[in-house]
Amino acid sequence: MTLEPLARAARLRPGSRVVVVAPSGPVPPDRMERGLELLRGWGLDAVAAPHALGTHPELDHLAATDEHRAQDLQEAWCDPSVDAVLCARGGYGAHRMVDLLDWSALRAAGPKVFVGYSDITVLHEAFALRAGFSTLHGPMTATEVFLEDEATRHALRSTLFEPESVLNLGLGTAAALVPGTARGVTYGGCLSLLAADAGTPGARTSARGGLLVIEDVGEDPYRLDGYLTRLLRIGALDGISGVVCGSWEGCGPYGKVRAVLADLLGGLGVPVAEELGFGHGPTALTVPLGVPAVLNAPADGGRCTLTVHVPALL
């Protein structure tokens, strides 16, 4: 089955209510407050979820218990007064709570703005597959890139309030690893999380016609090789139309990372773009997932772009 566009949420406006959740790792209170203040400076009614500053009583790598993290997301999504659910940070933990969510209730509540990346990839995939909702692979409000990088904030703010102004995505670093033009529906996220998700209940079994969006952080080239090889071996990349790569921060010398990408993705026979400017790098552009788009990767060394056919939000 070919990937189809997913249901999009409504854009935000001044006064829109936003809840910041922590589905994964613990959040430093000062970073949470700085992020909330930035959102409030955009005219949003931004608040933290009840357990967003919690910690697990025994596992300090988790923000509160699995049940409480799931409860925060569930209640925010099903509250009709909430327009957007933004993640505070990634880390680890989304896999532990994703099956605790009532996906029938989330689906019935309809699409809302949902933003995050890294470990949040698990939830992007779940919203796409279990609810049919488009989401935003974008910066999290308590992370350094959101707090410190103006280009990152500008990209997210433009997407949230004026999505038609950011149809063409990509920094000047973007280039063709494998040249060509590809059309498809965007999906993906953090490569290691996509590999970990594969084969689990409710996971994606086909991505035919999809434009794969991938990035990662802190993974040696041989580990990236392993993740891609797993996805290839199980047929998870069969029929995709193209690949859009973001940052590979802390993954070793980029020449070695690039060699892995070229070796494993080059054989797919589809266009591949590199260094588009999203993910864990110094700038994190916002990339809509679940929308039709075209990847243009010129053979002449010109700038690569990912152009979405519709605004990320209605």
Buried (B, 14 or more C-beta within 10 A) or exposed (E): EEBEBBBBBBBBEEEBBBBBBBBBBBBEEEBBEBBBEBBEEBEBBBBBBBBBBBBBEEEEEBBBBBEBBBBBBBBBBBBEEBBBBBBBBBBBBBBBBBBBBEBEEBBEBBBBBBBBBBBBBBBBBBBBBBBBBBBBBBBBBBBEBBBEBEBBBBBBBBBBBEBEEBBEBBBEBBBBBBBBEBBBBBBBBBBBBBBBBBEEEEBBEBBEBBBBBBBBBEBBBEBBBBBBEBBBEEEBBEBBBBBBBBBBBEBBEBEBBBEBBBEBBEEBEBBBBBBBBBBBBEBBBBBBBBBBBBBBBBEEEEBBBBBBEBBBBE
